[in-house]
Amino acid sequence: IVLTQSPGTLSLSPGERATLSCRASQSVTSSHLAWYQQKPGQAPRLLIYGPSTRATDIPERFSASESGTDFTLTISRLEPEDFAVYYCQQYHQTPLTFGPGTKVDIK
Amino acid sequence: QFQLQESGPGLVKPSETLSLTCTVSGGPISNYYWSWIRQPPGKGLEWIGYLYYSGTTDYNPSLKSRVTISFDASRNEVFLDLSSVTAADTAVYYCVRAYGASWGQGILVTVSS
C-alpha cells in the first residue's frame, strides 16, 4: 500500500492550525493507520493510531480523521514544540509502509 | 512501560553481515510483535520486518532474501541480521514494539570499507 502525504512542507506560525493529509493507494480496513512525529536526532513518536485514538500523553490539540482512503492529521493550535516532520503509516497489511512525511516548519 | 535499546557495530564493511541487538526492558517480549525499521540519513522510514514471540516472522519483500529477525526470550532480546550489505544499507536502525507503539533511540550503522 503506497501512502502519499501532502503538502511536503507546511510553513506556519505558532498558534495557527495545521492540516496534514495522507492518501492510501488502496483501502486500509479496520482503520489501521497511525501518525508519528519526528524531531531532528530523535526516534519517531507515536501520536495517533486506529486512526483517531491519541497515544499516551499526546495533547488534545492533536486529532485525526478518515474518509475512505484519505486521512487527516490536525494540530489545532501549533505550539513551538510541534514543529517537526510527521509521517503516516499503514499497518493493515505487510509490508508495513510509511508516507514520505510532511515537514511543519516555522513561517 | 517498555524501553528498547539497540546495540551493535556502527561500521560494517560492504558484503558483510550487519548484526544488531535490541534489549527490551519493562516487560517480557512475549505476546507482542517486534519490528525493525530503518531510516537512511535525511530520508524516510522503511519497515524491515517483524517477529512474533511465537517465532512467526514477516519481512519486507525488498529485503527478504537478506534479513533474519530472531529473539532470545530468556534474555529479553530481539536480533536483526542483514547480510551482504552495501552502502545503500547505511541508516539509523530502530527496534520497535508492534507497528510503532514504542521505539528505541536508534543506532546509526554505516556501511563502508
Interface residues (C-beta under 8 A of the other chain):
Chain A: H32 A34 Y36 Q42 A43 P44 R45 L46 Y49 A55 Y87 Q89 Y91 T94 P95 L96 T97 F98 G99 P100 G101
Chain B: S35 G44 L45 E46 W47 Y50 D58 N60 P61 S62 Y94 Y99 G100 A101 S102 W103 G104 Q105 G106
